């Protein structure tokens, strides 16, 4: 008998619930480990780009130029590196181009498309 009778047997449900919690904890620990590894290998400018994108969902070159004061070529190289690493996704072209966080490594990003 499980939960439907006079003396419910909670053990199967508790074991299932605790097992699911353990699996979720392990997944989260793996995700935290991956994020820490990525963060350890990034520059201050890359960190600023990723933080802005995490907060806003996407960013344009002009915004980052004004925000960071970095040169356009420097920012472009950081954007390219982050896109190559799969951390950012470029969308649009020419003047309408924007950058947003990659869905695979989105870590809670919001997209405004």
C-alpha positions in Angstrom: 0.0 0.0 0.0 1.2 3.5 -0.7 -0.5 6.8 0.2 -4.2 5.8 -0.3 -4.9 3.8 2.9 -5.2 4.3 6.6 -1.5 3.8 7.2 0.3 5.3 4.2 3.7 4.0 3.2 5.8 7.1 2.6 9.1 5.4 2.0 8.7 4.8 -1.8 7.8 8.4 -2.3 10.5 9.7 -0.1 13.1 7.5 -1.8 11.9 8.8 -5.2 12.0 12.4 -4.1 15.4 12.2 -2.4 16.8 10.4 -5.5 15.5 13.2 -7.7 17.0 15.8 -5.4 20.4 14.0 -5.5 20.3 13.9 -9.3 19.4 17.6 -9.5 22.2 18.5 -7.1 24.7 16.6 -9.1 23.6 18.3 -12.4 23.8 21.7 -10.7 27.3 20.9 -9.3 28.5 20.0 -12.8 27.0 23.2 -14.2 28.7 25.3 -11.5 32.0 23.6 -12.1 31.7 24.4 -15.8 30.9 28.0 -15.2 33.8 28.4 -12.8 36.1 26.9 -15.3 34.9 29.3 -18.0 35.1 32.3 -15.7 38.7 31.5 -14.7 39.8 31.7 -18.3 38.3 35.1 -19.2 39.6 38.6 -19.2 38.0 41.5 -17.4 36.5 42.9 -20.7 35.0 39.5 -21.6 33.5 39.3 -18.1 32.0 42.7 -18.6 30.5 41.7 -21.9 29.0 38.5 -20.5 27.6 40.2 -17.4 25.9 42.9 -19.6 24.4 40.3 -21.9 23.3 38.2 -18.9 21.5 41.2 -17.5 20.0 42.6 -20.8 19.6 39.5 -22.9 21.6 41.0 -25.8 24.0 43.8 -26.5 25.2 45.9 -29.4 28.7 47.1 -30.2 27.8 50.8 -29.6 26.5 50.0 -26.1 29.7 48.2 -25.1 31.9 51.0 -26.5 30.1 53.5 -24.3 30.0 51.2 -21.3 33.6 50.0 -21.3 35.5 52.7 -23.1 37.4 50.0 -25.0 38.5 50.3 -28.6 36.2 48.9 -31.3 38.8 46.5 -32.5 39.4 45.2 -29.0 35.7 44.6 -28.4 35.3 43.0 -31.8 38.1 40.5 -31.0 36.5 39.7 -27.6 33.1 39.2 -29.2 34.6 36.9 -31.8 36.4 34.9 -29.2 33.3 34.4 -27.1 31.3 33.4 -30.2 34.0 30.9 -31.2 33.9 29.5 -27.7 30.2 29.0 -28.0 29.4 31.4 -25.2 27.7 34.0 -27.4 25.6 33.8 -30.5 25.7 36.5 -33.2 22.4 37.4 -34.9 21.5 39.9 -37.7 24.1 41.4 -40.0 25.8 44.8 -40.6 24.4 47.6 -38.5 21.5 45.5 -37.1 23.8 42.8 -35.7 23.5 41.9 -32.1 25.0 39.4 -29.7 23.2 37.3 -27.2 24.1 34.5 -24.8 24.3 31.0 -26.3 21.3 28.8 -25.3 23.6 25.9 -24.4 25.5 27.9 -21.9 22.8 30.5 -21.3 22.7 30.0 -17.6 19.5 31.9 -17.1 19.7 34.4 -20.0 16.7 36.2 -21.3 16.3 36.7 -25.1 14.5 39.8 -26.4 13.9 38.7 -29.9 
